[in-house]
Amino acid sequence: MTAQRPEAPTPKVDLRSLYRIRSDVLAGRPPEHQPRAVVRASWDRSKILGLTPDGTPPEPPVAAAEVEAERAASALRPMVDQLSDLLRGAVNSAGMLLAISSADARILWRAGSGPLRRHADDLGMVPGATWAEGNVGTNAIGTALVEGVPVGIHAAEHYAEDHLPWSCAAAPVRDPLSGDQVGVVDLSYRTPTVNPLALPHVVMAAQLAEAQLRQRYHDNADRLRTHAAPMLARLGGPALAVTRDGICAAAVGTDPPPRVELPREIEPGALWLPSLGNVVAEPVPDGWLLRLAEDGSDREPTTRVRLDLTRTPSLVEVTGPSGSWNHSLSPRHSEILLSLVRNPDGRSASELAADLFGDAARTVTVRAEMSRLRRTLGGVLGAMPYRVSENVAVDVDLPDDPAALIPGSAAPIVLSTREDLAAELQGRAEVTHRGRHRAY
């Protein structure tokens, strides 16, 4: 949960005193009063990082395509509309700007009135901008991430001079399972006084986001339980089904721990886990089926994948010792799997970007797409490089008509595969023609 120790300026803060304190501290003079501890610590960090109050942020905003890719991969994406609805009153009636950032302080979503957005544009507070302390100095988003608690920053408590007309309040959102920060909810405004509602509103929004993340873990376990229960029922020995995050959803013949620590890059086959010992891992939708083994000697492929590209949409079917399941693929995910099947040694993000877009620079988009695909297929796919996992055997069904391969796709990997199919068909036709000629 979000820490309940918000750092906020008092509502009746003396603005002129804040400016004098800031001027004295940044000039190295003894101030009439000390700034708040959280502010002083942030000013010191900003100075150590080499920032100057009148300087330009060293990291410019990233391109729109990268913003879209980061949005797609963000844990907060499914709840952006809910957060916007929750804070709509503060945004509309109190004249505040809502910003939702990534865990590295990159602004991904923004909402507010037209005039306030234009002020934010002038400030550089735009989607794609990095609002970390190391880039723009003391501010609610960056400072909340460093401190790990909700923070309010008012006017002259900012480090950068361009930020002085603004006040802001932000709360970090934590993953309820790992405790890692996954983003920040921020409200910013331009008034000479502190708005006492800003900080409680972002704390409430962060708590809502964390509750939604917790519910997603429960939903993932429920979906896995639906898929895995029939498979577990057919097994003759002890086994358990765990989500990609290691949460135990179902078990048979064993009393499992609530959560199993899985290797970061788990693959199908035999492995040893500290909490379970020797197991054989089998990928299932939304997670893994772990069969408890007597030893770790069985390293033969335990999983077979059939990629059916003869149909629209394409279909991937996964079969293991405990049963089978299938999943319909989007055109983009069909292109990715086609590339990985045709390149069994694997593809880097840049190589995969060239296969999909003809542009090796579009690695952010590739990583976002791979993140979504791996959430579905789990251990069927490996990373670094991206590849079909070693203990997975693959069969591919291709259409007889090359034009029917992923219709509408212009991905280079699809175009080259169509050319290969056409050449193969032409070769067959020539062989058949020569055979018929000899028959006469």
Protein Blocks (a to p, Z undefined) as FASTA:
>chain_A
ZZfbdccddfklcfklmmmmmmmmmnopacfbdcdfklmmmmmmmmmnopafkbccfbdc
ddfklmmmmmmmpmklmmmmmmmmmmmmmmmmnopacddddfkopafbdcddfklmmmmm
mnopaghiacbfklnopafklmmmmnopacddehjlpmblklmmpccdddddddfklopa
fbdcddddddfbdcfklmmmmmmmmmmmmmmmmmmmmmmmmmmmmmmmmmmmmpcbdcdd
ddfkopafbdehiacdfbdcddfbacedddddfklopadddddehiacddddfblkbmcd
fbdcdddfkbccdddddddfkbccdddddfklmmmmmmmmmmmnopafklmmmmmnopak
lmmmmmmmmmmmmmmnmmmpcchiadddfklccdddddfblklgoghiacfklmmmmmmm
mmmmmmmmmmmmmmmmmmZZ
